Amino acid sequence: MSVTRRSLLAAGGIAFSGALGALFTSAGAGRAADSPPTRGYGPLVPDPRGLLDLPAGFAYRVLSRAGDPLRSGGGTVPANCDGMAAFGAGRGRVRLVRNHENRATATLRVPAVAGLTYDPGALGGCTVLELDATGAVTGERVALAGTAVNCAGGRTPWNTWLSCEETEDRAGTTGYTRDHGHVFEVDPADPHRSGAVPLTAMGRFAHEAVAVDPYRGIVYETEDAFIEPFGLFYRFLPARPLGGPGSLRAGGALEALRVPGLADLSVVDEPGARFPVEWVPVPDPAAARTPIRFQDFGKGGITHAQKLEGCYWGGTGVHFVSSYARSLEGAGADHHGQVWFYDPVRAQLRLDVLFGPATDVALPGDSPDNICLAPDGGLMVCEDGGGAQYVFGVTIGGEVYPVARNAQDIGRPGAPEWGEFAGVTFSPDGRTMYVNAYAPGTTFAVTGPWH
């Protein structure tokens, strides 16, 4: 069993070291979940309602649940709640913008709304929840419809949300009338101002998440491809960097990361390893004939990575997650995840964290996915794997502790197949953690004695 003790994660100017790598091993995860940690909030208390287990002193409120009526407008709350971000709306109010990763088989679609629908044949999109200063839901409406497999995304410095389609399906397949695999900008305050316009220059591929450089305006993008050849890490150079809402429609140049001599990032297993980086123009960002990851990048090829997931800006660079490689056909390694850091000033890539591998993937700590910064400078990590699903916290010293467990998915008959957590984010004042249970689709607000 591999337990990394020299992992280092710099985020927001704060260094993480020590036990962080133990989270994604069977031993480390077992300690984190089943015994009182030296940091954090203590063991999780079973929820008598059978929804969300939390430490003593914490409470949750169900803000929204798939199948319930939308509070503003017709239709019902869509299924498959995924990526999410919280935006301040003044006077203590919050707007939560939430993705719905609906495929063509989804039973609870995002309702089609005039002016906000890209493709009437697609069932995904985004909804926005309006919360008052007490945390109560005062409104819930569609912000984007007619998109497909809206997985994660990222916020912009001008307070809009970039929603990512994790698909490459073309018009004429699965009932779609338009090509998919795009990024869409969503204005939580006024969705009709942003509309349903694909940002085609940012590439057509299985998008996962994005992060915007707040100093230069460059947009970094991850591709969640788990079939060989695996996905790429991209940067988009906007024609109007930091231009505000709608500026990304002006186009720009799409490039893919190349590490000379390294065809697959997953084979790197030494935290702290550093590599010089090159950026190569993408031949055909629209993937009109060939998916981007199959395209010819010329001499030197291109660098692939397996299941690229979360992507966020922290401090002086961008962090991105490679979820796992343990069971992927063609994988060059056996691990439960990596966290990489790209320094744009030095044009240098660094492996900060190596997770696992574990000997029992049913134990907590199977595959990191969405990650956000916590108010104390630590991390919150959503788990997306087998067995019971957790949100873990990681202190600035690298100690791991449980924050929440999806009580809807603990060995019960009929438990959902995909009970993962997603979209973890905090209110602007840091007093409330919002998180989604993917299935059954539920959005929670968690309050308590946050340190």
C-alpha positions as CSV (number, residue, x, y, z in Angstrom):
1,M,0.0,0.0,0.0
2,S,1.3,3.4,-1.0
3,V,0.9,6.3,1.4
4,T,2.5,9.6,0.3
5,R,4.0,11.6,3.2
6,R,5.7,14.3,1.1
7,S,2.6,15.6,-0.7
8,L,2.4,19.3,-1.0
9,L,-0.5,21.3,-2.2
10,A,-0.2,25.0,-2.5
11,A,-3.5,26.7,-2.7
12,G,-4.3,30.4,-2.1
13,G,-0.7,30.8,-0.8
14,I,-1.1,28.1,1.8
15,A,1.0,24.9,1.8
16,F,-0.5,21.5,2.5
17,S,1.9,18.7,3.6
18,G,2.0,15.6,5.7
19,A,-1.0,13.2,5.7
20,L,-2.9,14.5,2.7
21,G,-1.9,11.5,0.7
22,A,-3.3,9.1,3.3
23,L,-6.8,10.1,2.4
24,F,-6.9,7.9,-0.6
25,T,-5.5,4.8,0.9
26,S,-7.6,2.2,2.6
27,A,-5.8,2.6,5.9
28,G,-5.9,6.4,5.9
29,A,-9.5,6.5,4.8
30,G,-10.6,4.1,7.4
31,R,-9.1,6.2,10.2
32,A,-10.6,9.3,8.8
33,A,-14.1,8.0,8.6
34,D,-14.4,5.7,11.7
35,S,-12.4,7.3,14.5
36,P,-12.3,10.7,16.0
37,P,-9.7,12.8,14.1
38,T,-7.2,15.0,15.8
39,R,-8.6,17.8,13.6
40,G,-12.0,18.5,12.2
41,Y,-15.3,18.2,13.9
42,G,-15.4,14.6,15.3
43,P,-17.1,11.4,14.1
44,L,-20.2,11.6,11.9
45,V,-23.6,11.1,13.6
46,P,-26.1,8.9,11.8
47,D,-29.0,11.0,10.5
48,P,-32.4,9.7,11.7
49,R,-33.9,11.0,8.5
50,G,-31.5,8.8,6.5
51,L,-30.3,11.7,4.3
52,L,-27.0,13.3,5.4
53,D,-24.7,12.2,8.3
54,L,-22.8,15.2,9.9
55,P,-20.6,15.8,12.9
56,A,-22.4,16.7,16.2
57,G,-23.3,20.4,16.3
58,F,-23.9,20.6,12.5
59,A,-27.3,20.8,10.8
60,Y,-28.5,20.6,7.2
61,R,-31.4,22.0,5.2
62,V,-32.6,20.4,2.1
63,L,-32.8,23.3,-0.4
64,S,-34.0,21.4,-3.4
65,R,-34.7,17.9,-4.5
66,A,-35.2,16.3,-7.9
67,G,-38.8,15.8,-8.8
68,D,-40.2,18.6,-6.6
69,P,-41.9,21.6,-8.3
70,L,-39.6,24.4,-9.4
71,R,-40.4,27.4,-7.1
72,S,-40.3,29.9,-10.0
73,G,-41.8,28.9,-13.3
74,G,-43.3,25.6,-14.4
75,G,-41.9,22.1,-14.3
76,T,-40.0,20.1,-11.8
77,V,-36.5,20.2,-10.3
78,P,-34.2,18.3,-12.8
79,A,-32.2,15.3,-11.8
80,N,-28.4,14.6,-11.6
81,C,-27.3,17.7,-9.6
82,D,-23.6,18.3,-10.3
83,G,-21.2,21.3,-10.4
84,M,-22.2,24.4,-8.5
85,A,-21.1,27.8,-7.3
86,A,-22.4,30.4,-4.8
87,F,-22.6,34.1,-5.7
88,G,-23.4,37.0,-3.4
89,A,-26.6,38.9,-4.2
90,G,-26.4,41.7,-1.6
91,R,-27.8,42.0,1.9
92,G,-26.8,38.5,2.8
93,R,-28.6,36.9,-0.1
94,V,-27.0,34.2,-2.2
95,R,-27.6,32.8,-5.7
96,L,-26.6,29.2,-6.2
97,V,-26.1,28.2,-9.9
98,R,-26.3,24.4,-10.3
99,N,-25.6,22.0,-13.2
100,H,-27.7,19.0,-14.1
101,E,-25.7,16.3,-15.8
102,N,-28.6,14.9,-17.8
103,R,-28.1,12.5,-20.6
104,A,-30.6,11.5,-23.3
105,T,-32.1,9.0,-20.9
106,A,-32.8,11.4,-18.0
107,T,-36.3,11.1,-16.6
108,L,-36.3,14.7,-15.1
109,R,-35.1,17.1,-17.7
110,V,-34.3,20.8,-17.4
111,P,-37.5,22.4,-18.6
112,A,-37.1,24.2,-22.0
113,V,-37.5,28.0,-21.6
114,A,-37.7,30.5,-24.4
115,G,-34.4,32.3,-24.9
116,L,-32.5,29.9,-22.6
117,T,-32.7,26.7,-24.7
118,Y,-29.8,25.7,-27.0
119,D,-31.2,22.4,-28.3
120,P,-34.8,21.3,-27.6
121,G,-33.7,17.6,-27.9
122,A,-31.2,17.9,-25.0
123,L,-32.2,17.5,-21.4
124,G,-29.4,19.1,-19.4
125,G,-28.6,22.6,-18.3
126,C,-28.5,24.8,-15.2
127,T,-30.9,26.0,-12.5
128,V,-30.4,29.0,-10.1
129,L,-31.6,29.0,-6.5
130,E,-32.3,32.3,-4.8
131,L,-31.7,32.3,-1.0
132,D,-32.6,35.1,1.4
133,A,-30.4,36.3,4.3
134,T,-31.8,33.5,6.5
135,G,-30.9,30.8,4.0
136,A,-34.4,30.1,3.0
137,V,-35.2,29.5,-0.7
138,T,-37.2,32.3,-2.2
139,G,-36.9,31.3,-5.9
140,E,-35.7,28.5,-8.2
141,R,-35.6,28.9,-11.9
142,V,-34.0,27.6,-15.1
143,A,-30.9,29.5,-16.2
144,L,-29.8,27.3,-19.2
145,A,-31.6,24.5,-21.0
146,G,-31.2,22.3,-24.0
147,T,-27.6,21.4,-23.2
148,A,-26.2,17.9,-22.5
149,V,-24.4,16.2,-19.7
150,N,-23.6,19.5,-17.8
151,C,-21.0,18.2,-15.4
152,A,-18.8,20.9,-13.7
153,G,-17.5,24.2,-14.8
154,G,-16.1,27.3,-13.0
155,R,-16.8,30.8,-12.0
156,T,-15.4,33.9,-13.8
157,P,-13.8,37.0,-12.2
158,W,-16.9,38.9,-13.3
159,N,-19.3,36.6,-11.4
160,T,-20.8,34.4,-14.1
161,W,-20.7,30.7,-14.3
162,L,-19.2,28.6,-17.1
163,S,-21.2,25.4,-17.5
164,C,-19.4,22.5,-19.2
165,E,-20.9,19.8,-21.4
166,E,-19.2,16.5,-20.8
167,T,-20.0,14.9,-24.1
168,E,-19.0,14.9,-27.8
169,D,-22.3,13.9,-29.2
170,R,-23.2,15.3,-32.6
171,A,-26.5,16.5,-34.1
172,G,-28.6,13.6,-35.2
173,T,-27.6,11.3,-32.3
174,T,-29.8,10.5,-29.3
175,G,-32.4,13.0,-30.5
176,Y,-30.1,16.0,-30.6
177,T,-30.6,18.7,-33.2
178,R,-27.3,20.5,-32.6
179,D,-23.7,19.5,-31.9
180,H,-22.7,19.3,-28.2
181,G,-19.5,19.4,-26.2
182,H,-19.3,23.1,-25.5
183,V,-19.0,25.7,-22.7
184,F,-21.9,28.0,-22.0
185,E,-21.7,31.2,-19.9
186,V,-24.6,31.6,-17.3
187,D,-25.3,34.9,-15.6
188,P,-26.9,33.9,-12.2
189,A,-28.4,37.4,-11.8
190,D,-30.0,37.6,-15.2
191,P,-29.9,34.3,-17.2
192,H,-31.6,35.9,-20.2
193,R,-28.7,38.3,-20.5
194,S,-26.3,35.4,-21.2
195,G,-28.8,33.2,-23.1
196,A,-27.8,29.9,-24.5
197,V,-24.8,30.7,-26.6
198,P,-22.1,28.0,-27.1
199,L,-18.5,29.4,-26.7
200,T,-17.3,27.4,-29.7
201,A,-13.8,28.8,-29.8
202,M,-13.2,27.1,-26.4
203,G,-13.3,23.8,-28.1
204,R,-15.8,20.9,-28.6
205,F,-14.8,18.0,-26.3
206,A,-15.9,16.2,-23.1
207,H,-15.5,19.3,-20.8
208,E,-15.2,18.8,-17.1
209,A,-14.2,22.0,-15.4
210,V,-12.6,25.4,-16.0
211,A,-10.6,28.0,-14.1
212,V,-10.0,31.6,-15.1
213,D,-6.6,33.3,-14.4
214,P,-7.8,36.5,-12.7
215,Y,-4.7,38.4,-13.8
216,R,-4.4,37.5,-17.4
217,G,-7.8,36.2,-18.3
218,I,-6.6,32.9,-19.6
219,V,-9.1,30.1,-19.2
220,Y,-7.9,26.6,-18.3
221,E,-10.0,23.6,-19.2
222,T,-10.0,19.9,-18.3
223,E,-11.2,17.0,-20.4
224,D,-12.8,14.0,-18.7
225,A,-12.1,11.2,-21.2
226,F,-11.7,7.7,-19.7
227,I,-11.3,5.8,-23.0
228,E,-7.9,5.7,-24.8
229,P,-6.6,8.1,-25.9
230,F,-7.3,10.0,-22.7
231,G,-8.1,13.6,-22.4
232,L,-6.0,16.8,-22.6
233,F,-5.4,19.9,-20.5
234,Y,-6.2,23.0,-22.4
235,R,-5.8,26.8,-22.2
236,F,-8.0,29.3,-24.0
237,L,-6.5,32.7,-24.9
238,P,-9.4,35.0,-25.2
239,A,-9.5,37.8,-27.8
240,R,-10.9,40.0,-25.0
241,P,-9.3,38.8,-21.8
242,L,-11.1,39.9,-18.6
243,G,-13.7,41.6,-20.7
244,G,-16.6,40.9,-18.5
245,P,-20.0,39.1,-19.3
246,G,-20.2,38.0,-22.9
247,S,-16.6,38.8,-23.7
248,L,-15.7,35.1,-24.3
249,R,-18.0,35.1,-27.4
250,A,-15.3,37.2,-29.1
251,G,-13.3,34.1,-29.7
252,G,-9.7,33.4,-29.1
253,A,-7.1,30.6,-29.5
254,L,-7.2,27.1,-28.0
255,E,-4.0,25.3,-27.1
256,A,-3.2,22.0,-25.4
257,L,-0.5,21.2,-22.9
258,R,2.6,19.2,-24.0
259,V,5.2,18.0,-21.6
260,P,8.2,17.1,-23.8
261,G,8.9,13.4,-23.5
262,L,5.9,12.6,-21.3
263,A,2.9,11.1,-23.2
264,D,0.8,10.3,-20.1
265,L,0.7,12.3,-16.8
266,S,-0.5,9.3,-14.8
267,V,2.8,7.5,-14.9
268,V,4.4,10.2,-12.7
269,D,4.4,9.0,-9.1
270,E,6.8,11.3,-7.3
271,P,5.1,14.3,-5.6
272,G,7.2,17.4,-6.2
273,A,8.3,16.3,-9.7
274,R,8.5,19.3,-12.0
275,F,8.3,19.5,-15.8
276,P,8.7,22.3,-18.4
277,V,5.6,22.9,-20.4
278,E,4.8,23.8,-24.0
279,W,1.5,24.9,-25.4
280,V,0.5,23.6,-28.8
281,P,-2.2,25.1,-31.0
282,V,-5.2,22.8,-31.4
283,P,-5.6,22.0,-35.1
284,D,-9.4,21.9,-35.1
285,P,-11.1,23.2,-31.9
286,A,-14.5,22.5,-33.3
287,A,-13.6,18.8,-33.8
288,A,-15.5,18.9,-37.1
289,R,-14.1,15.5,-38.3
290,T,-11.9,14.2,-35.5
291,P,-12.1,14.5,-31.7
292,I,-9.4,16.8,-30.5
293,R,-7.5,14.2,-28.5
294,F,-7.2,12.1,-31.7
295,Q,-5.9,15.0,-33.8
296,D,-2.3,15.3,-35.1
297,F,-0.3,17.7,-33.0
298,G,2.8,17.3,-35.1
299,K,6.3,16.4,-34.0
300,G,6.5,15.7,-30.3
301,G,2.9,14.6,-30.1
302,I,0.7,15.7,-27.1
303,T,0.4,14.8,-23.4
304,H,-2.7,13.0,-22.3
305,A,-4.1,12.5,-18.8
306,Q,-6.7,10.2,-17.3
307,K,-10.1,11.4,-16.1
308,L,-9.2,15.1,-15.6
309,E,-11.8,16.4,-13.2
310,G,-11.8,19.5,-10.9
311,C,-9.9,22.6,-12.0
312,Y,-9.5,25.8,-9.9
313,W,-7.3,28.8,-9.6
314,G,-5.4,29.2,-6.3
315,G,-2.6,31.6,-5.5
316,T,-0.4,32.1,-8.5
317,G,-1.5,29.2,-10.7
318,V,-4.1,26.6,-11.6
319,H,-4.7,23.3,-9.9
320,F,-6.3,20.4,-11.7
321,V,-7.3,16.8,-10.6
322,S,-6.8,13.5,-12.3
323,S,-9.3,11.3,-10.6
324,Y,-7.9,7.8,-10.9
325,A,-6.1,5.3,-13.2
326,R,-6.5,2.0,-11.4
327,S,-9.0,0.3,-13.7
328,L,-8.8,2.2,-17.0
329,E,-8.0,0.2,-20.0
330,G,-4.6,1.4,-21.4
331,A,-3.7,3.1,-18.1
332,G,0.0,3.5,-17.5
333,A,-0.3,3.5,-13.7
334,D,-2.4,2.3,-10.7
335,H,-3.4,5.3,-8.6
336,H,-6.5,6.8,-7.0
337,G,-5.8,10.4,-8.1
338,Q,-3.3,13.2,-8.6
339,V,-3.4,16.9,-8.1
340,W,-1.3,19.0,-10.4
341,F,-0.3,22.6,-10.3
342,Y,0.6,24.7,-13.3
343,D,2.7,27.8,-12.8
344,P,2.0,30.1,-15.8
345,V,4.9,32.5,-14.9
346,R,7.5,29.7,-15.0
347,A,5.6,27.6,-17.6
348,Q,6.1,24.7,-15.3
349,L,4.0,21.7,-14.2
350,R,4.3,20.2,-10.7
351,L,2.8,17.0,-9.2
352,D,1.6,18.1,-5.8
353,V,-0.4,15.1,-4.5
354,L,-0.5,11.4,-5.3
355,F,-3.5,9.5,-3.9
356,G,-3.4,5.7,-3.2
357,P,-3.5,3.2,-4.6
358,A,-5.8,1.5,-2.1
359,T,-6.3,-2.2,-1.5
360,D,-10.1,-2.0,-1.1
361,V,-11.9,0.5,-3.3
362,A,-15.1,0.2,-1.3
363,L,-13.6,2.0,1.6
364,P,-14.0,5.8,1.8
365,G,-11.5,7.8,-0.2
366,D,-12.1,6.2,-3.7
367,S,-11.4,8.8,-6.4
368,P,-11.3,12.6,-5.7
369,D,-13.5,14.7,-7.9
370,N,-14.8,18.2,-7.2
371,I,-12.6,20.3,-4.8
372,C,-13.0,23.7,-3.3
373,L,-11.2,25.9,-0.9
374,A,-12.7,26.0,2.6
375,P,-13.0,29.3,4.6
376,D,-10.1,28.2,6.9
377,G,-7.7,27.8,3.9
378,G,-8.1,24.0,3.9
379,L,-9.8,21.9,1.3
380,M,-13.1,20.2,0.8
381,V,-13.0,17.1,-1.4
382,C,-16.0,15.4,-2.9
383,E,-15.7,11.6,-3.3
384,D,-16.9,9.8,-6.5
385,G,-16.3,6.1,-6.2
386,G,-17.7,2.9,-4.8
387,G,-19.5,2.3,-1.5
388,A,-20.5,5.1,0.9
389,Q,-19.8,8.5,-0.4
390,Y,-18.1,11.3,1.6
391,V,-17.2,14.9,1.7
392,F,-13.8,15.1,3.3
393,G,-12.0,18.1,4.8
394,V,-8.2,18.5,4.7
395,T,-6.6,20.9,7.2
396,I,-3.7,23.3,6.2
397,G,-1.5,20.8,8.0
398,G,-2.6,17.9,5.8
399,E,-4.8,16.1,8.3
400,V,-8.0,14.5,6.9
401,Y,-11.4,14.4,8.6
402,P,-14.9,13.5,7.5
403,V,-17.4,16.3,7.0
404,A,-20.5,14.6,5.5
405,R,-21.6,11.1,4.3
406,N,-24.5,10.4,1.9
407,A,-26.8,8.4,4.1
408,Q,-28.9,7.6,1.1
409,D,-26.3,5.2,-0.3
410,I,-25.1,2.9,2.5
411,G,-25.9,-0.6,1.5
412,R,-29.7,-0.2,1.3
413,P,-31.8,-2.1,-1.2
414,G,-32.4,0.2,-4.1
415,A,-29.6,2.6,-3.2
416,P,-28.7,4.8,-6.1
417,E,-25.9,3.6,-8.3
418,W,-24.3,7.1,-8.5
419,G,-24.6,8.5,-4.9
420,E,-21.5,10.7,-5.3
421,F,-21.2,14.2,-3.9
422,A,-20.6,17.1,-6.3
423,G,-20.5,20.9,-6.5
424,V,-19.2,21.6,-3.0
425,T,-19.0,25.4,-2.4
426,F,-19.3,27.9,0.3
427,S,-21.4,31.0,0.8
428,P,-19.5,34.3,0.4
429,D,-19.4,34.8,4.2
430,G,-18.0,31.3,4.7
431,R,-20.8,30.2,7.1
432,T,-22.6,27.8,5.0
433,M,-21.4,24.9,2.9
434,Y,-23.5,23.9,-0.1
435,V,-23.2,20.5,-1.7
436,N,-25.1,18.3,-4.1
437,A,-25.9,14.6,-3.8
438,Y,-25.9,13.5,-7.4
439,A,-28.5,10.8,-7.0
440,P,-31.1,11.1,-5.8
441,G,-30.5,14.7,-6.8
442,T,-30.5,16.8,-3.7
443,T,-29.0,20.2,-2.8
444,F,-28.0,20.6,0.9
445,A,-27.0,23.7,2.9
446,V,-24.8,22.7,5.9
447,T,-24.3,25.0,8.9
448,G,-22.5,24.6,12.1
449,P,-19.4,25.6,14.1
450,W,-17.1,26.0,11.1
451,H,-13.6,26.8,12.3
